[in-house]
Amino acid sequence: MKFADRVDIDCIWHIINMGDKYLFDGEILQGFFKRWYAANNNLDQKGVDFARQLALPCYVFDHAQGFADVTKWLAYNAEGHITEKRPPGFKWKHLHLAPPEFVGPMNASRGRLRNVLHKELWKSAETLMHRGKRSSTCTHWEKSFANYFYALYTADVYPIELKCARASINTMLSRLDEFYCPKGGCCSICTVDWEPAVEHAQTMTSKYFDGLCIDCMGNSRLPRGVDPDVKYWMKNGSSSGRWDQHCRIKHGEPTWYHSWCGRDEHRQRLIKAKNDDSD
């Protein structure tokens, strides 16, 4: 058994505390932590509480991939409000991430995943509604709606707002594997193949968020009283549709958005610039 396999998460936290107390740079232990993380990152096996304890060490030791993996896993697998967690018996309460670095973006990203799932599941129903009852040449327009929402209810994912309060995003996606709804209607207007639409909603939700990015967090910060310069805008903006040009991990716009630690007006300016370029 390797040394990294014998060290538990409590020991990692005590190392962080000693570094904080005696002011040594966590950079000298980055290699050790990288090896430890590789031997102890089975989050599916270790569970939510372990992942909550692992976020701070990944951040302190600047493990960009680890921090992204842990925060992505929590966004998809945690139930309810997401917070950090200290190991049992660990008494130094000052060791934690600032709310804008973890609690805020984690719960915002989880809420966004719920909204993405809701939006994607609603799209096909919205299309049918947009066509309108009067466009239907049969009497099954209402039945098509009823069958779809009853199938979502039977799969235990509807109403989404209520179900997501008691279940993780991945649990909701797994429940949709059991979705079954026969094609309803007797005309081209109200005959809808719901199952591909649900599969698309699962795919869009599962691929939406890549976790939080340490590099985006650092790049977006400005010292108090300092205004952004050209270098700041270039480092934080989108380039050729990508938001990870200056990052150690690959990610999309949602990760950039939720990792932002700068001023909101600056983030909105970068989003507007990206949208203007794409027009």
WOTATA-V445187 format. One record per residue. N is the residue number from 1. RES is the residue in three letters. PHI is phi as a letter, one per 40 degrees, with the letter a starting at -180 (999 if undefined). OMEGA is omega in whole degrees, 0 to 359 (999 if undefined). NEAR is the number of other ideal C-beta (glycine too) atoms within 10 Angstrom. Layout:
N&RES&PHI&OMEGA&NEAR ; N&RES&PHI&OMEGA&NEAR
This chain:
1&MET&999&180&6 ; 2&LYS&c&182&9 ; 3&PHE&d&181&10 ; 4&ALA&c&180&15 ; 5&ASP&c&185&11 ; 6&ARG&c&181&10 ; 7&VAL&c&180&17 ; 8&ASP&c&184&12 ; 9&ILE&c&177&19 ; 10&ASP&c&180&14 ; 11&CYS&c&179&12 ; 12&ILE&c&179&24 ; 13&TRP&c&178&20 ; 14&HIS&c&175&13 ; 15&ILE&c&178&20 ; 16&ILE&c&180&20 ; 17&ASN&c&178&15 ; 18&MET&c&177&10 ; 19&GLY&c&178&16 ; 20&ASP&c&183&14 ; 21&LYS&c&185&9 ; 22&TYR&b&170&7 ; 23&LEU&f&172&6 ; 24&PHE&c&186&12 ; 25&ASP&c&179&8 ; 26&GLY&c&181&16 ; 27&GLU&c&183&9 ; 28&ILE&c&180&9 ; 29&LEU&b&182&17 ; 30&GLN&c&179&14 ; 31&GLY&c&177&10 ; 32&PHE&c&183&15 ; 33&PHE&c&178&22 ; 34&LYS&c&178&15 ; 35&ARG&c&180&15 ; 36&TRP&c&181&26 ; 37&TYR&c&180&21 ; 38&ALA&c&182&11 ; 39&ALA&c&189&14 ; 40&ASN&b&187&17 ; 41&ASN&b&178&20 ; 42&ASN&c&186&9 ; 43&LEU&c&179&17 ; 44&ASP&c&180&10 ; 45&GLN&c&186&7 ; 46&LYS&c&170&14 ; 47&GLY&g&188&11 ; 48&VAL&c&183&16 ; 49&ASP&c&178&13 ; 50&PHE&c&179&18 ; 51&ALA&c&178&22 ; 52&ARG&c&177&19 ; 53&GLN&c&186&21 ; 54&LEU&c&184&28 ; 55&ALA&c&182&24 ; 56&LEU&c&178&22 ; 57&PRO&d&178&21 ; 58&CYS&c&180&23 ; 59&TYR&c&183&22 ; 60&VAL&c&181&21 ; 61&PHE&c&174&23 ; 62&ASP&f&178&17 ; 63&HIS&c&187&23 ; 64&ALA&c&181&20 ; 65&GLN&c&179&16 ; 66&GLY&c&180&24 ; 67&PHE&c&178&29 ; 68&ALA&c&181&25 ; 69&ASP&c&182&20 ; 70&VAL&c&183&26 ; 71&THR&c&175&29 ; 72&LYS&c&182&19 ; 73&TRP&c&179&18 ; 74&LEU&c&180&25 ; 75&ALA&d&183&28 ; 76&TYR&c&189&21 ; 77&ASN&b&179&18 ; 78&ALA&c&176&20 ; 79&GLU&b&176&14 ; 80&GLY&g&185&12 ; 81&HIS&c&183&10 ; 82&ILE&c&176&23 ; 83&THR&b&171&15 ; 84&GLU&c&177&17 ; 85&LYS&a&173&18 ; 86&ARG&c&175&17 ; 87&PRO&d&179&15 ; 88&PRO&d&178&8 ; 89&GLY&g&180&6 ; 90&PHE&c&193&15 ; 91&LYS&c&184&6 ; 92&TRP&c&188&13 ; 93&LYS&c&182&7 ; 94&HIS&c&181&6 ; 95&LEU&c&177&14 ; 96&HIS&a&174&16 ; 97&LEU&c&176&16 ; 98&ALA&c&181&9 ; 99&PRO&d&179&13 ; 100&PRO&c&181&12 ; 101&GLU&c&184&19 ; 102&PHE&a&187&23 ; 103&VAL&d&180&16 ; 104&GLY&c&182&14 ; 105&PRO&c&180&23 ; 106&MET&c&181&25 ; 107&ASN&c&174&19 ; 108&ALA&c&180&14 ; 109&SER&c&177&27 ; 110&ARG&c&177&24 ; 111&GLY&c&178&12 ; 112&ARG&c&177&18 ; 113&LEU&c&176&23 ; 114&ARG&c&181&18 ; 115&ASN&c&178&15 ; 116&VAL&c&179&19 ; 117&LEU&c&180&23 ; 118&HIS&c&181&17 ; 119&LYS&c&183&14 ; 120&GLU&c&178&18 ; 121&LEU&c&182&26 ; 122&TRP&c&189&14 ; 123&LYS&d&183&13 ; 124&SER&c&177&19 ; 125&ALA&c&179&17 ; 126&GLU&c&178&10 ; 127&THR&c&179&11 ; 128&LEU&c&179&23 ; 129&MET&c&181&12 ; 130&HIS&c&178&8 ; 131&ARG&c&175&14 ; 132&GLY&g&181&10 ; 133&LYS&c&185&13 ; 134&ARG&c&178&8 ; 135&SER&c&182&13 ; 136&SER&c&179&20 ; 137&THR&b&176&13 ; 138&CYS&b&184&15 ; 139&THR&b&186&12 ; 140&HIS&b&182&18 ; 141&TRP&d&180&23 ; 142&GLU&c&181&12 ; 143&LYS&c&178&14 ; 144&SER&c&176&24 ; 145&PHE&c&184&17 ; 146&ALA&c&180&12 ; 147&ASN&c&182&18 ; 148&TYR&c&183&22 ; 149&PHE&c&175&15 ; 150&TYR&c&177&12 ; 151&ALA&c&175&21 ; 152&LEU&c&178&22 ; 153&TYR&c&180&12 ; 154&THR&c&177&14 ; 155&ALA&c&177&19 ; 156&ASP&g&176&14 ; 157&VAL&b&183&25 ; 158&TYR&b&4&19 ; 159&PRO&c&190&11 ; 160&ILE&c&181&17 ; 161&GLU&d&181&10 ; 162&LEU&c&183&9 ; 163&LYS&c&180&18 ; 164&CYS&c&178&22 ; 165&ALA&c&184&11 ; 166&ARG&b&184&10 ; 167&ALA&a&177&17 ; 168&SER&c&178&19 ; 169&ILE&c&180&23 ; 170&ASN&c&175&17 ; 171&THR&c&178&17 ; 172&MET&c&180&23 ; 173&LEU&c&178&19 ; 174&SER&c&178&14 ; 175&ARG&c&180&17 ; 176&LEU&c&173&21 ; 177&ASP&c&181&10 ; 178&GLU&c&181&11 ; 179&PHE&c&175&20 ; 180&TYR&a&178&10 ; 181&CYS&a&179&20 ; 182&PRO&c&177&9 ; 183&LYS&c&178&13 ; 184&GLY&b&177&21 ; 185&GLY&g&181&19 ; 186&CYS&b&178&16 ; 187&CYS&b&184&13 ; 188&SER&c&182&11 ; 189&ILE&c&187&19 ; 190&CYS&b&173&23 ; 191&THR&c&185&15 ; 192&VAL&b&173&20 ; 193&ASP&c&189&11 ; 194&TRP&c&189&22 ; 195&GLU&c&175&15 ; 196&PRO&c&178&10 ; 197&ALA&c&178&19 ; 198&VAL&c&178&23 ; 199&GLU&c&178&13 ; 200&HIS&c&178&14 ; 201&ALA&c&177&23 ; 202&GLN&c&182&18 ; 203&THR&c&181&12 ; 204&MET&c&181&15 ; 205&THR&c&184&25 ; 206&SER&c&182&15 ; 207&LYS&b&190&11 ; 208&TYR&c&191&21 ; 209&PHE&b&182&24 ; 210&ASP&b&183&24 ; 211&GLY&g&179&26 ; 212&LEU&c&184&31 ; 213&CYS&b&179&27 ; 214&ILE&d&183&23 ; 215&ASP&c&176&20 ; 216&CYS&c&178&26 ; 217&MET&c&181&21 ; 218&GLY&c&182&15 ; 219&ASN&c&185&19 ; 220&SER&c&180&21 ; 221&ARG&c&173&14 ; 222&LEU&b&174&15 ; 223&PRO&d&181&5 ; 224&ARG&d&178&4 ; 225&GLY&g&181&5 ; 226&VAL&b&178&9 ; 227&ASP&c&181&7 ; 228&PRO&c&176&16 ; 229&ASP&b&182&10 ; 230&VAL&d&180&7 ; 231&LYS&c&179&8 ; 232&TYR&c&181&17 ; 233&TRP&c&180&13 ; 234&MET&c&183&11 ; 235&LYS&c&186&17 ; 236&ASN&c&184&21 ; 237&GLY&c&178&18 ; 238&SER&c&177&18 ; 239&SER&b&182&13 ; 240&SER&f&178&6 ; 241&GLY&g&181&10 ; 242&ARG&b&180&14 ; 243&TRP&b&185&24 ; 244&ASP&b&184&19 ; 245&GLN&c&183&12 ; 246&HIS&b&185&16 ; 247&CYS&b&178&20 ; 248&ARG&c&178&13 ; 249&ILE&b&175&19 ; 250&LYS&c&180&13 ; 251&HIS&a&179&22 ; 252&GLY&b&182&15 ; 253&GLU&c&180&16 ; 254&PRO&d&177&19 ; 255&THR&c&177&26 ; 256&TRP&d&184&26 ; 257&TYR&c&185&18 ; 258&HIS&c&178&25 ; 259&SER&c&186&27 ; 260&TRP&c&178&22 ; 261&CYS&b&178&18 ; 262&GLY&c&180&17 ; 263&ARG&c&184&13 ; 264&ASP&c&181&8 ; 265&GLU&c&177&7 ; 266&HIS&c&177&18 ; 267&ARG&c&180&16 ; 268&GLN&c&178&10 ; 269&ARG&c&180&15 ; 270&LEU&c&177&20 ; 271&ILE&c&179&15 ; 272&LYS&c&180&10 ; 273&ALA&c&178&13 ; 274&LYS&c&180&15 ; 275&ASN&c&179&10 ; 276&ASP&c&180&8 ; 277&ASP&c&183&12 ; 278&SER&c&180&8 ; 279&ASP&c&999&4
